[in-house]
Amino acid sequence: MKFFTVVLILFFVFPVFAAPDNADLIIINANVRTMASLPARAEAVAVANGEIIAVGTTKAVRALADENTKIIDAEGRLVLPGFNDAHVHLGAIGNTFSTVKLDDVKTPAEFAARIANVAKFIPKGRWILGSGWDNTRWIPNDAPTKALVDDATPDNPVFVYNTDGKAAFVNTAALKLASINKSTKEPPGGLIHRDTTGEPSGVFRGSAIILISRFVPTNHTKNWSEIIQTASRYAASLGITSVQDTHSDDLLIPLRELELSGKLKTRVYDCISLSDWQKLAAKKTKAATGNAMVRTGCVKFFAEDDTEETAELDRDVAGADKAGLQVAIHAIGPRPNEIVLDSFEKAIKANGPRDRRFRVEHAHNARPQDWPRFARSNIIASMQPWLFHGENGAASDDFKKIFDLRTIVAFGSDASITEFDPLLGIQAAVTSKNGISVEQAVRTYTVGSAFAEFQEKVKGTIEVGKLADLVILSDDIFSIDRSKISGVRVLTTIMNGSVVYASN
């Protein structure tokens, strides 16, 4: 205890600084948990050119400010490294905002709020589509008007069908795009709801719907650039600054386009199908190839109980591994986990030692006797605590034992299959039977996830020289009731030294 006290005193007397550059952004008066060994705690952080340049006391760090420095007073709130979700489906997350669910709406205010929530995350110009509203079930039961949503959707056309598809609601942006105004006549069999001045008020019925619907894009769910941009904005609102995308389609082209345009607010490690490993190998792609924003070199596959396919799996795993790629395989249940571990161990034996970082995605419900194999072969358990241990989860994973075995663990969500929010995952991991500490859960969502993508030297902790990816939370999740962690709000998300989300 005495040694710890001395170290803490030394830290506050001698904060950690890089070269004395003026800072672009400074966070002061904060409760900083660095997730590093020393210093573990701090009051302030300074960043410049996308990197952390100082970690220390408010007084010392503030000295790096000049007239151009953005200063954020955290007012004692918790600052952590940006969260890194180790298992997502980025395109699917973005596509959840391609339509808005309205069938359970009970009031005009709730109708407006659903549409406004989508507008917060999608890029300008993208249509907000949906269906299911029925104002006859609302209180009051008046038909919706464009005034309900216009303030929240100035740059996004809205087009949402009612329950039976015989009426559609639109906003002013959609009316302008379709050049519809008070002089527009209804086609035979159609009706346009109007206000007292004769202007269309928002609802079109019958054949009048075609006046708007013909302008709705048909490739709405295939515009990957817009979809990824939407997912990236949503991630920022949850304090997520990095994701590891485990999908089947190659999204590198739209990801690169967004990166070059400055519209990508989340770092992405792109993992494609194992069946395509030879395409990556032909390009001389290795694990974690790319830059700090977009990288690839990971291949993923699904393992099932079918032992007839294990020979093919073994061949592809060994081939991809020999080519220098990272291999991640989905396994849920005792037998799939056993099959994957067998395949990984065969590849290790065949190809020899190297820093390969094999990953078992989910690693759920593995046999107790198989858990030591993870640590023995440095195989990463990429786990999703909310998916299996959350509200509807009934999992039996013994997190405490997994950590006691010194297993390398990375936490993620598996969104959009489940909730994207890392605070839900942290809460599930610390409140489940045989749960872990909050410190361990946060570390696994930051340091562990960074290691899983070969990035532990550049992110995952708040240290000088690392990427300036940070999140400010409304409450200290280390001190509040563990069951209340999911209610904590993200106030500010900083990625690459810039504020990419602010709750106000």
N, C-alpha and C positions, 0 to 999 in steps of 0.2 A: 504493500500500500504506500509505503514511504517512497519507494522508487517511482511509482506512478505519479505521486504528487510532485516529485522533483521534475519529472519529464514534463508534466503539465505546466509547471512554473517556467521551465526553460522555453517551452513553446510560446507562451504569451510574452516572454521577454524578447525572444528571438523568433519572430514569425518566419514562415517560409516564403522566400521571394525568388523570382527569376531576375533577369535584367531589369533595371529601373525604367521600363517604358511607362508612358502614361497609359492609363487604362481606358478602354472603350466603354466598359460597364463595370460597376462595382455593386455588390450586395453588402450592406452593412447591418449591424445590430441583429444578426441572425443566430440561430441555433444550428450551426453547420455540423452535420455528421458526414465525415469525409469518406467513410468505408475503407480508409487506408489505415495502416498500423500507426504511423506517426505523421502528422498529428491526427488523432481520431476525432477531435472536436476543434471548432474554431468559431470566430464571431463574424468573419467577413471573407469575401472572395473577390478578386479582381481578375478581369479577363481583357485580353487584347488580341486582335487578329485571329479570333476564334479559339484561342487557347487560354488556359488558366495561367496567370502570371504571378499571383500571390494568394496565399491562404494564411490568415492570421487574425490579429485583433482589429477592431473597427478603426482605432486610432492609426495604427500602422498602415493598414491597407488604404484608408481614405487619403493618405498622403500621395497616392498615385493618381488621384483625380486631377483633371484640369477642366477648363470651361466647357469642353466638348464631351466630357464623360457623363454617361447616363448613370445615375445613382438610384438604387432601389433600397429603400429602408424596409427591411423585413419585419421590423417591430417584434423581434424575438421569435419569429416563426421558424419552423423547421426547413432546412435546405438539405437536399440530398442530390446525389448524382442522378441524372435523367434515367428513367426506367428503360430497360431493354427487354422487350418481349421476345423470348426465344422461339416462339412457335405461333405464327399467325398465317392467315390467308388474306393478304392485303387487298387483292381484287374483290374478294367476297365482302370484306368489310366495307369497301367503298360502294359496292353495289347495294348494300342495305339502305343507302341513302338515295338509291335510284327510284324508289317508290316509298310513299308514306302511308302507313297503316291508319285507317280512319274508322274501321267498323265498330270499334268500341267507344268512340267519342260520345260524350253525353251533353256537352255544352258548346256554344259558339266559341267561348274562350279556349277550351281545350282543343277544338278544331284548329284555331289560329296558332296555338302553341306548338302543335305537332308540325305544322308547316314551317313555322319560324325556326324550329330546332334543326330541320333539314337545311334551311337556308344558311345557317351559321357555318356550315362546313363545306358546302359545295362551291365550286368556282363560279364566277360571274358568267351569266349566259346559259348555264346548265338548267334544263327544265326540271321542275318539281312535279313528279307524276304520282298518281295513287288512285285509290278507289275505296268504296265502302261507306261513305258518309250517308247519313239518313237524318235529316233535320226534324222529321216527325217524331223522333225519339229524344230530341234535345229539350232542354229547359233553359230559356224559352225555345219554341219550335219554329222560329222564323228561318226562312231560307238564308244561307250565308251570303254576305256581300263582300266585294273586293276590298272594302275599307278594313275588314278584319285582318287582312294579311299584307296590304300594300306597303306599310312602313317597314316590315321585316323582309320584304322580297322585292326591292326596287330594281334589282338586276337579274332576277330569275323568274322566267315565265312559270306560272302554275297552271296545271291542268289535272283535275282529279274527278273521277266519275263518282256518282252516287251508288247506292247498293245495287240497283237493278240495271245500271248502265244507260238509263234513259235520260239522265241529266248529267251535266258536267259543270264544275265550278272553275272559274279562271280569275286571274288577277289583272291589274292594269298593264303589267309588262307583257302579258300574253295578248291582251287586246291591242296594244300598240304594235306588236310584231305582226298581228294578223290584219292590221289597219281597220279595225272595227270601232265604230263610234256611234253617236246618236242617229246618224243618217243611214246606218246599215239596216237593210230590210231583212225581215225573217223569210227564209225559204218556205215553200209549202210544207206543212206538217211540223214546222219548227216554232220555237218560242224563245225570245230573249228577254230575261227579266230586266227591267229598267227602273231607274230612280225617278224622282219627281221631275227632273229636267229632261228625261228621255234618254239619258246615257245608260249604256249597259251596266248593270249593277254586279254581275259576276256569274249568274247561273244561265246556262244554255240548255234547252230541252229539245228532244226529238231531232229532226233533221238539221236544226240550227247548230248542233254540236260539230258538224263537219266544217263549219266556218273557222273553227279553231283547230280541230284535230288534224287537219291536213298539214299543219305546220309543225306538229310534234315529230321529233326525229325518230327514225325507226331503229337506229343503231345505239340507242340510249344506254343499253347495258353492255356495249362492246367498245365504248370510247374509253380505252384504258388510261389515257393520259388524265382525263377528267376524273375517272374513278379512283385512280391512285392518289391524285391530288386531294380528293375528298377524304380518303382514308388517312392521309398524312395529316390533314388539319384536325381530324377527329383524334388521332393519336396524340397530337400536341396538347389537346384539351385535357388529356388524361395524364399528362406528365411523362409521356413516352417519347423518347428522343431517338431510339433505335428499335428496329424490328428485324426478325429473321423470318423471311417469307418462305414457307414450305408448301409450295403449290406444284402444279404440273405444267403450267404454261410459262414460256420465257417472256418475262416482262422487262427485260433489260432495255429494249429500245425506248418505250415510254418513260422508264425510270431515268434514263440518261437525258431524254428531252426535258423532263421536269427539272433535273439537276442543273442543266445548262441555262434554263430560263429562270432559275432561282425560286421555283415554285414548290420544290420538295422540302418539306419541313421535318422530315424524319430520315434518318440513315437506314439504309436497307441492305441486308445480306440476302441475296437471291438464291434460292435452292430449287433446282429443277428436277425433273424425273430421272431416276437412276437409269432408265432405259435409254436416256440420251447422253450417257456419260462419255461415249465415244466421240460425240460432237464437240464436247468441251475439251476432251483430250487432244483432238485433232487441231484445236486452236492453241494448244500448249497452255490451256488454262489450268491453274493450280488452285488449291484451297485459298479462299479469301483474296482472290485476284480483284484488283480495282483500286478505288481511292477511299477516302474517309466517308463519302456519301453513299456510293453504290458499289457493291462488290458481289462477286459470284464465286463459283468453284465448289459448290456443295450440291450433292445429288441425293434424292430421297426416294424411298420405296416403302411399300406396305408388306408386312409379314403377317401371314395368317396361319391357321393350324395345318394347312395342307403341306404335308411333308414331301409330296411329289414335286413341289416347286423349289425345294431347298437346293438342289444341284444348280439350277439356273441362278438362284439368288447368290450362292457361293461364288459362282463364276463372275457375275457382275460386280459383286462387292470386291473381290480380289482384283479384278481388272481396273475398276475405278480407283481403288486404293493405290495400285501400282503406278497409275498415271498421276498420282499426287493430289487427287481430289478428296474432299471430305465426304464421308458417307453417313447419312442419317436414315434410320429405318424405323417406321411406325410399328409399335408392338404393344398390344393390350391383352393381358391374360398370361397365365403361366407358360403355356406352350409357345406362343409367338415370341415371348421374351427369351426363352431358352433357345429357340431357333436362331434368333438374331445374335445372341451372344456366341453361339457356336460358330456362326458364319464369320463374325468379327475375329474371333480367336484363330480361325483357320487362315484368314487373310494376314493377320499379324505374323503367324508362323511362316507363311509362304513368302511374304514380302520383306520380313525383317523389321528391325526397330526404326521408328521415325516418329515425329510429332504429328500424328494423324488425327487425333481427337474424334474418333468414332462417336456417334450419337444414337441413343435409343430414344425415339420420340414417343412420349407418354410414359414408357417404362412402368406402366400401371399393372398392379397385381402380379408382379413377378414372384417366383417362388423364393422363400426365405434363403434357401441354399444358393440361389443365383446372385444375390446382392453382393457378396464379396467379390464376385467376378468383375463387377463394374470397376471397383477401385484397383483391383489387381492388374487390369489391362488398361487403366486410364480411360475407360469408356464413360462418356457423359450421359447422365440421366436427365433428359429434357422433359420436365414434368409440368403439369398444369393443375395446380391445387384447387382452383375454383371449379374447374370442369368436373373433377371427381370428388371433391370434398366440400363443395359449396352447398347452397340451399337444397338442391335436389340430389346431391351426391351421397353415395353410401359406400365410400371407398374404404379399403382396409390397409392402404399403404402406411407403413410405420415410418413417418418422416424422421423421428428421433433416431431410430436405429440406422436408417439410411445415412444420416449425417454422422453418427457415431462411427460408422465404417469408413469415414473419410471419402465417401463417394463424391465425385464432382457433379454438382447439380446446377442446372439452369432452369429458371422458372419462366413460364409463358402462359398464354391464355387459350390458344386454339380458336381465337375469334376468327370468323364470325359465328362459329358453331356455338360459342358461349360468349359471355361478357368480356369485353376488351380491357376493362379497368384493372390495373395491377394492384390497387388497394384491396379489391375483392380477393385476389389471389393471395395476397399477404395475410389478410384476415383468415382465410380458409386454412392456410398453412399453420397458423399459430393457435387456432381455436379447435382444430380437429383433434380427435383422439391420437395420442402420441405425437402431438404437434411440436414445433420448434420455436425458438425465440424470435422476437421481432427482428433483432439484429441479424440472425441467420437468414430470415426470409427476405429482408431488404438486400442483404449481400448477394443472395441467390438471384434476385431480380436485377442486379447491377453488375457486380464483379463476376458472378458465375456465368451470366449470359454473355458478358464480354469475352470471357475465356472460351466459351462455346463457339465463338466466331473468330478466334485468333486475334482479338482486339484488346486484350487485357493491358497491353503496354500503352494504349492511347485513350482508353475510356473505362468507365466502370467505377472510378474513384475520383474524388475531388483533390487533385494534386497538381502542383506546378508542372507545366509542360503537357498536361493532358487536355483533351478536347473540352471546350467550355459548354458542356451539356448538363444542365441543372434544372431542378424543380423546387419550387417553394410551395409548401403545404400549409393549410389553415391551422392545423393542430399537430402536436407532437405525438406521432403514432407509437413512440417508445414509452410514453408515460400514461396515455389514456387507456380506458377499458378496452381490451382487445376486441371485444364484440362490437365496438363502435368505430373501428378503423375504416370500414367501408363508407362511413358517413363523412370522412374528412374530404375537404375540397382542394383541388389543385388551384392555386392562385396565379402562379406564373410558371411558364415553361421556357427555358432558354436552350437553344440549340445552336452550336457553332458561334456562341457569343452574342446571339441576337434573340430578342424576345419573340417567340413564335406563337405564344398564347398568353393572354392576360384575362383573368376572369371579369375584370371591369371594362 
